Amino acid sequence: MNILPKESLLEQERFELKPKSGGGLLSYEVWGYQERGKTIVTRYNLAYINHAIYRGDNGRVLGFDNAHGYHHRHSMGKVEAVEFNSFEATQERFQREWMEIVKSVGGKKS
């Protein structure tokens, strides 16, 4: 009988972005456990929230998470399944995409 390790909150951070950095809020929540010195991520929620850019979906302009049993991406109210290779790759994609959004709106103030 396999017993899964108990997951715990690994990271929970919120960053308020200054208007010159695009404004809004970055939110990270990551759950998982350690196994043989390696971090195993079991749940995650990455979000860029900015009501000045998008008012729907509680202001979530962009987000990635694995709630509801699958990995998916939120973009201005639209949800689509995404291929999952690793949490690190998803986190890099999120970082790249929110920076592209901020660049495209020219640092729109929140």
JOWO-V298840 format. One record per residue. RES is the residue in three letters. PHI is phi in degrees with one decimal (NA if undefined). OMEGA is omega as a letter, one per 30 degrees, with the letter a starting at -180 (* if undefined). Layout:
res:phi:omega
RES:PHI:OMEGA
RES:PHI:OMEGA
This chain:
res:phi:omega
MET:NA:l
ASN:-85.4:l
ILE:-109.2:l
LEU:-77.1:l
PRO:-62.4:l
LYS:-74.1:l
GLU:-80.0:l
SER:-142.7:l
LEU:-71.1:a
LEU:-90.7:a
GLU:-154.1:l
GLN:-147.3:a
GLU:-138.9:l
ARG:-134.8:l
PHE:-121.0:l
GLU:-86.5:a
LEU:-90.5:l
LYS:-70.4:a
PRO:-52.0:a
LYS:-68.9:l
SER:-100.7:l
GLY:105.8:a
GLY:70.6:l
GLY:91.4:a
LEU:-141.0:l
LEU:-105.3:a
SER:-130.2:l
TYR:-125.9:l
GLU:-139.3:a
VAL:-132.9:l
TRP:-117.0:l
GLY:172.3:a
TYR:-156.0:l
GLN:-98.9:l
GLU:-142.2:a
ARG:52.1:l
GLY:77.0:a
LYS:-113.5:l
THR:-85.8:l
ILE:-109.0:l
VAL:-88.7:a
THR:-104.8:l
ARG:-142.5:l
TYR:-153.7:l
ASN:-149.4:l
LEU:-116.5:a
ALA:-144.1:l
TYR:-113.5:a
ILE:-115.9:l
ASN:-155.8:a
HIS:-66.1:l
ALA:-73.7:l
ILE:-95.7:a
TYR:-149.0:a
ARG:-95.5:l
GLY:-74.0:l
ASP:49.0:a
ASN:56.8:l
GLY:84.5:a
ARG:-73.8:l
VAL:-77.3:a
LEU:-147.0:l
GLY:-160.9:l
PHE:-131.1:l
ASP:-158.5:l
ASN:-125.5:l
ALA:-70.8:l
HIS:65.1:l
GLY:81.8:l
TYR:-152.7:l
HIS:-84.7:a
HIS:-150.2:a
ARG:-122.4:l
HIS:-104.4:l
SER:-143.8:l
MET:48.7:l
GLY:91.5:l
LYS:-97.0:l
VAL:-122.5:l
GLU:-140.1:l
ALA:-66.2:l
VAL:-128.6:l
GLU:-72.0:a
PHE:-111.7:l
ASN:-103.3:l
SER:-164.5:l
PHE:-63.2:a
GLU:-59.8:l
ALA:-66.5:l
THR:-65.7:l
GLN:-63.5:l
GLU:-64.1:l
ARG:-63.3:l
PHE:-57.9:a
GLN:-58.2:a
ARG:-63.0:a
GLU:-69.8:a
TRP:-68.7:l
MET:-66.7:l
GLU:-64.6:l
ILE:-62.2:a
VAL:-60.8:l
LYS:-64.1:a
SER:-71.0:l
VAL:-93.0:l
GLY:67.6:l
GLY:68.4:l
LYS:-55.4:a
LYS:-73.0:l
SER:-99.9:*
